[in-house]
Amino acid sequence: MLRGAAGRLLRCGGAGGPRAASGSAAAQLRRRLESELEDIRGAGTWKSERVIASRQGPHLRLAGGGDGILNFCANNYLGLSSHPEVIRAAVEALEKFGAGLSSVRFICGTQSIHKDLEEKIARFHQREDAILYASCFDANAGIFEALLTPEDAVLSDELNHASIIDGIRLCKANKYRYKHMDMQDLEAKLQDAQKHRLRLVATDGAFSMDGDIAPLREICQLAQKYDALVFIDECHATGFLGPNGRGTDELLGVMDKVTIINSTLGKALGGAAGGYTTGPKPLIDLLRQRSRPYLFSNSLPPAVVGCASKALDLLMESNAIAQSMAAKTQRFRSKMTAAGFTISGKDHPICPVMLGDARLAAVMAEDMLNRGIYVIGFSYPVVPKGKARIRVQISAVHSDEDIDRCVEAFTEVGRKHGALP
Ligand code: PLP
């Protein structure tokens, strides 16, 4: 029998198992959480996690069985997550620089590899300087508040990533939300925002739910006309869009017109973790002084720095890797379209197979897995109601046979469930 302080804890498991606080507040909280969880299940929006028992790559082993699963839902665009040189660089950094810094950057958490990686990122994007974060979520959470005051304005695409939305929420600037990629609406909002000191247009370079690419040329023209700055989030572009994989700004020929880039090291650039901001030196200097996720969070671990640094070396040595994905994307998109499916977006390795109905997307994704193909169905509230889809992501390391197998499975499953005639 538990007594005293121990008695106030309710053992959930056996000895050594998890403990849960007792008392009426704790019981009330538990009831409320259970009811909320039940609501999520009832709404059909429960997100479950499949457990992978192998490295990230085009072929996976799932925990509890399921070998040789063809993986079409990672952001491993260039296949660098399991590239032997990337892994070796991580091991070397781990051995030379240790497991981690046990510190934030400005106390005693900056090693030569952090400075080298920042320099490399700036060189890759052809900018003046760069600053590392633990994630791009943090980079987005930290930039707007540090940069903008109540005298300024930020104009944000309505479908921007959640981390941009949250970052903007944290700042005190005047907020404008323009319709998705709607240049008329952006222009109207820029006109209204002329009364503010500084205007910053913020957009994803490529939008991850639709695989569509922001009209950066037009955005930059409007920014020039209305004296605004342009910020892009390049998480789904860095490393593979544009002739040298520099991103959306390179693809659309506006590298000299975009002022600030935030991106991730957790997708095409080795896939470990980490994010960054790159842009003018005084901005980067200011972020080191003011950006809260940078100031109050641990430095990136050396192994993670090693992965990203090697990924950038590989991309700067040759544009062959960046180029290799375009043909695979084209193969998938054209074969699926010929089979009768509608694929949203254009020329991007994010290939959303549009199905409309949430249940159809869920059962088709499940049936694809039964055929050894791992894809994910998305429905409301992640995407608008009636626009459910299965998102397929192509990687440079998919073979033509992998892609053809995926198209064949989609065709079979689509016919079976009435998505195709
Ligand atoms: N921005 C966009 C557009 C993203 O898709 C993501 C990740 O999903 C992030 C930011 C966050 O990146 P990270 O995983 O580095 O936090």
Boltz pocket constraint, residues with backbone or C-beta under 6 A from the ligand:
constraints:
  - pocket:
      binder: B
      contacts: [[A, 134], [A, 135], [A, 136], [A, 137], [A, 138], [A, 140], [A, 161], [A, 163], [A, 204], [A, 206], [A, 208], [A, 233], [A, 235], [A, 236], [A, 263], [A, 264], [A, 265], [A, 266], [A, 273], [A, 274], [A, 275]]
      max_distance: 6.0
